[in-house]
Amino acid sequence: MEETITNLLETFFDTEEEFRDCFVVDVNHSNKKLEVFVDSDSAMTFAKCQRISRYLESYLDEAKPLGEEYILDVSSPGVDRPLKFYRQYLKNVGRTLEVTTTEGESYTGVLKAATPTEVVLEAKQRIKDGKRKKTVVEDINIATDAIKKSIVKISF
């Protein structure tokens, strides 16, 4: 089901001008519930989510892969959902991220740059300076294939 929905949406995004910069982040299906998370290089608006939902509803109502009654939830991934794609990192340059590596290290810092192969965080680090510790700001380069999880940290 997840693959079918992803393929349907990719076709929709390719054929509809307004949705050319959209991409599927995640599709979750359980019993009669279908959750679809879609993001965009530009603003992911409520109107876009609504149109995507209507498109999927027409397929679900016609083909009935979930039966007569189902729950469909189409939304953009919230800040509590991990970043999965390079495109998402680009949108979040300048924001604070918490990155956990596959080796279990954790870094929190401002995302300065992102490439397909690495991200650069500007992070405060405590280092030993003689008998004391001092805080320094340094760039930390993390290979994208070494990232286990990245979450945008919201500050109020």
N, C-alpha and C positions, 0 to 999 in steps of 0.2 A: 504494500500500500504506500509506504513512504517513497519508494522509488517512482511509482506511478504519479504521485502528487508532485514530486520534484520535477519530473519530466514534463508534466502538464504546465507547470509554472514557468519553466525555462522556455518552453515554446511560446507561452503568452508574453513573457518579457521580451523575447526576440521579435515578436510581431507587433507589439504595441509601443509606439514611440515614447509615450509618457513613462513607460516602465523599463526602458532599455538599460538604466543604471541599477535596476533592482536585482537581488540575488537571494536564493533560499539559504537560510542559515541552518534551520533544523525543522524536521517534521516528526511529530510524535503521534503514534496511533495506538489506542488501547480500547478494546470493546467498541463502543459507539461514539467515542470521542476522538476528534482529530485536531491537533494543535499544530499550527504552521507559523513559523517565525521567519519573517522576511525583512531584509535590510536594503538600504539604498545608498549609493555614493552621495546623493543629495539628501534632502530632508525626506524622511519616511513619514508621511502625513496620515492622518486618520482617513482621509478620502482615498488614498492609495490602498490602505488596508481594506477599506470597505469594498472597493472595486475588485480587489483580489478575492475577497470573500465571496462576492456575488458570482465571480467567474467559477470558483470552486463549487459553490452551491449548485450551479447549473449542471456541472458534471456529476456531483453526488446525487442529485435528484433524478437525473436521467439514467445513469449506470447503476445506481443503488448498491455500491460496494459496501456500504455500512448499513444497508437496510432502509426502511421507511423513516425511522427516527434516528437522529444523530446530533451530536454537538460539534460545531465547527468554531474554532477560535483562531483567527488570523491576527497577528500583531507583529510589531517590531520587537526584537529582543531587548529587554530592559537592561539597565546598567548592572543588574545582579546576575546576568547571564554572561558566561565567559566569552571572550573574543575568540573567534575561530579562523577568521580569514584575514589575509593581508589588507584587504579593502577596509576592514573594520579598524585595523590599527591606524591607517591613514586618516580616518575620520576622527580619531581620538588623540592625534598629536597635540600636545599642550595640556593634556589632562593627566591626572595622577593614576597610575596603574599599580596593582599588586600582582607581581608575576611569580609563579612557582615553577621551578625547573623540574625536569625529569629526575634530577639528582637530589631533589628535596630542598634545595636552597630557595629562599624567599627574598624578593626585593620589592621595595616600594619606592617609587619615584615618578618624576614627570617624564612622560614619553616625549623625547626630543625628536626622534626620527624613526622611520620604519622602512625597511626594504623587504623584498620577498625572502631574504635569507637571514635577516637579523633585526632586532629592535634595540634602540639606544634609550636607556633611562638615565635621567639626571637624578642621582640619589645621594642622600646624606649618609655618610659612613662614619662610624666611630673607629679611630685608629689610635694605636699607642704612640705617644710622643714622650719618650723618656719614661718617667714614672706615672705620667698622667695620660689621660685619653683626651683626644680632641675630635671635634666633628669637622669633617671636610665634605665638600660637595664634589662628586666625581661622576664621570660618565661610565655606565656599565653597559657593555655590549653583550647581548644574549642572542644566541643563534635561535631562529624560529623553530628548528627541529628539536631544540632542547627545552622548549616551553611546554609544560604540562597544563598550565592554567593561567589565564590573564583576566583580571577583573578590573573594571574602572572603579576607582574609589571616589565617592562623592563627598565633598566637604561643604559644610554649611556655615 
